Amino acid sequence: MTTKALLDGGPDDLTGKIVPVTPPGQELKIPHRGGYEHYKVTTRHEETEEGSATVYRWWERTEVAE
């Protein structure tokens, strides 16, 4: 089952972006500009142009190890 996640916070070019989540979980890790943006699931849901989405809130960035 694929659900939608609405990203809240983080880099400007990711904020408000809707991404698929399979399966839904506690954390979402998005590759971005040589690192990862980490988002945690919230209890909030919002209606978007793609339907209902669970809101995931940004909480940290990690760099990819060389």
C-alpha positions as CSV (number, residue, x, y, z in Angstrom):
1,M,0.0,0.0,0.0
2,T,1.4,3.4,-1.0
3,T,0.3,6.5,0.9
4,K,1.3,10.1,0.4
5,A,3.5,12.2,2.6
6,L,3.4,16.0,2.7
7,L,6.8,17.4,3.7
8,D,6.7,20.2,6.3
9,G,9.9,22.2,6.9
10,G,13.4,21.5,5.7
11,P,15.0,23.0,2.6
12,D,12.9,25.4,0.6
13,D,13.1,23.2,-2.5
14,L,11.5,20.3,-0.5
15,T,9.0,22.1,1.7
16,G,5.4,21.3,0.7
17,K,6.4,18.5,-1.6
18,I,4.2,15.4,-1.8
19,V,6.1,12.1,-1.9
20,P,5.0,8.4,-1.8
21,V,5.6,6.4,1.3
22,T,5.7,2.6,1.2
23,P,5.0,1.4,3.9
24,P,4.0,4.3,6.2
25,G,6.4,4.6,9.1
26,Q,8.0,6.7,11.8
27,E,10.7,8.3,9.6
28,L,11.2,9.3,6.0
29,K,14.7,9.8,4.6
30,I,14.9,11.8,1.4
31,P,18.2,12.0,-0.6
32,H,19.0,15.6,-1.3
33,R,22.1,17.5,-2.3
34,G,24.7,15.0,-1.2
35,G,23.0,14.1,2.0
36,Y,19.7,13.1,3.5
37,E,16.8,15.1,4.9
38,H,15.0,13.3,7.7
39,Y,11.3,13.7,8.4
40,K,9.2,12.3,11.2
41,V,5.6,11.3,10.9
42,T,3.0,13.5,12.7
43,T,-0.6,12.9,13.5
44,R,-1.7,15.6,11.1
45,H,-3.3,15.0,7.7
46,E,-3.9,17.5,4.9
47,E,-5.9,17.5,1.7
48,T,-3.7,18.1,-1.3
49,E,-4.2,18.1,-5.1
50,E,-3.2,14.4,-4.9
51,G,-5.6,13.5,-2.1
52,S,-5.2,13.1,1.6
53,A,-1.6,13.1,2.8
54,T,0.1,12.5,6.2
55,V,2.3,15.4,7.3
56,Y,5.9,14.5,7.9
57,R,7.9,17.2,9.8
58,W,11.6,17.9,9.0
59,W,13.9,17.2,12.0
60,E,17.5,16.9,10.7
61,R,19.9,16.6,7.8
62,T,22.8,14.1,7.6
63,E,25.6,14.1,5.1
64,V,26.6,11.0,3.0
65,A,29.8,9.5,4.2
66,E,32.6,9.5,1.6
